[in-house]
Amino acid sequence: MPSWNTKLTELRGHLVELYPEKEDGRMMVEMAGLPPGSIAFSDKATSNWHQILREANKRRKVTDLVQLAIQDYPEREELARLFTEVEEAEPLTSAAALNSVLEMETLKTLPKKIEEDFPDLSTKTLRENLADEIHTLDSRRAEHTRGKIDPADYRRIVEGVNRELAEKLRTSGLGLDRPALAPAAPQRGEHRAFDILVPNRKGLEKVIKSDDLIDILGWVQGAMEQSKTVCKIETSAGESGTGFLLGGGLLMTNNHVIPDAATAAQTRLTFNYKTDKDNNVLQESHYRLDPSVFVTSHEDELDYTVVKVADDAQTPLDSWGRVRLEDFFDPLLHEKVTVIQHPRGNYMKMALPDDVISIWGKYLFYTTDTREGSSGSPVFNKHWKVVALHHAGKNEESYEGGLQIDADGTIAPANRGVLIKHILEDLKKRNFLLPT
């Protein structure tokens, strides 16, 4: 499990401030896709958020929580910063602050050390009390680091917690004591003593721009699961495209792939149109569309179509899974996205993740590769959340050498997708609710 770090401590402080109520935490847990039963909620917001972030960190969902908070509080610039930093290696820090962090890490091992050193004694209450005091101190240190507590107040807090820790150890009957915590920072009158910047223990490795490090098994498993939802589309006019399954047996693709109900009635879908690692062709399954449920937005608007798929009793649609569309996973510049597609109507391919180069209006621009026939493909972030519906692209050899990617008129080779959040807003305006 990824270890706790100072970024998580800072994030915990923000979330406690923004979502202090127990029900707020439960809502965030549900929206981030965490199992509610894994959190033992109490009346203490700090305790709740510490548990939530530990569980989210274990499940690689911390950035999902940050993204949710950004949606609610876009004015909080520190959340946007934490979105890109929360999984990164620590930056340079002051030597004095580093000493405090290292001492803090040692202090956090105290309850465990007591348990190991006194296996025959009941130390549970003592360990829980110590953990509470250490947690309080860690939270105050994070607030001091962010400038929310001035140095004089912070020193008083440190001294008070030190006294509480020493008293609990003294009265435990175990004959224990501990050294005082290192001061927050060297002081000289009203001025800080000379300090230097040094790399901390985790700062010797660097993440450039956004964090592209991923858990191998989780990412590959996500690719396999999501690829099952993607299908090849063939119209009666011989046009091909790509689509993907939503809940309730619905298919999403582009309007310019399936523009109307009449076209839908004459369209065929092919699932599992793939080859294995030895280039053997897998067993495919075919379906027709049921245009009795059909909603679309013109190519010049949001360029999407949602249409029902006629189920097959022999191979039920449920066997392919579904994509859950959510409107709070906004992509960021330099984030990596990938596209699962049927280029030129051929066997399924997955483009290796590449950069988001612009977010402008209703569109996402990225350098991830696609070809003709990829229209209607889902654009995934590294957590396998659909952030856009692919629909267009131009490279250096295209007319004008690319697409306009911003309001300044910049032209660049790029692929373009319609942001999912705008599609969901449009469906809501039409009173068309996607099954959950």
Secondary structure, 3 states (H helix, E strand, C coil): CCCCCHHHHHHHHHHHHHCCCHHHHHHHHHHCCCCHHHCCCCCCHHHHHHHHHHHHHHCCCHHHHHHHHHHHCCCCHHHHHHHHHCCCCCCEEEHHHHHHHHHHHHHHCHHHHHHHHCCCCCCHHHHHHHHHHHHHHHHHHHHHHCCCCCHHHHHHHHHHHHHHHHHHHHCCCCCCCCCCCCCCCCEECCEECCCCEEECCCCCCCCCCCCCCCCHHHHHHHHHHHHCCEEEEECCCCCEEEEEECHHHEEEECCCCCCCHHHHHCCEEEECCCECCCCCECCCEEEEEEEEEEEEECCCCCCEEEEEECCCCCCCHHHHCCCCCCCCCCCCCCCEEEEEECHHHCCCEECCCEEEEEEECCEEEECCCCCCCCCCCEEECCCCCEEEEEEEEECCCCHHHCEECCCCCCEECEEEEEEHHHHHHHHHHCCCCCCC
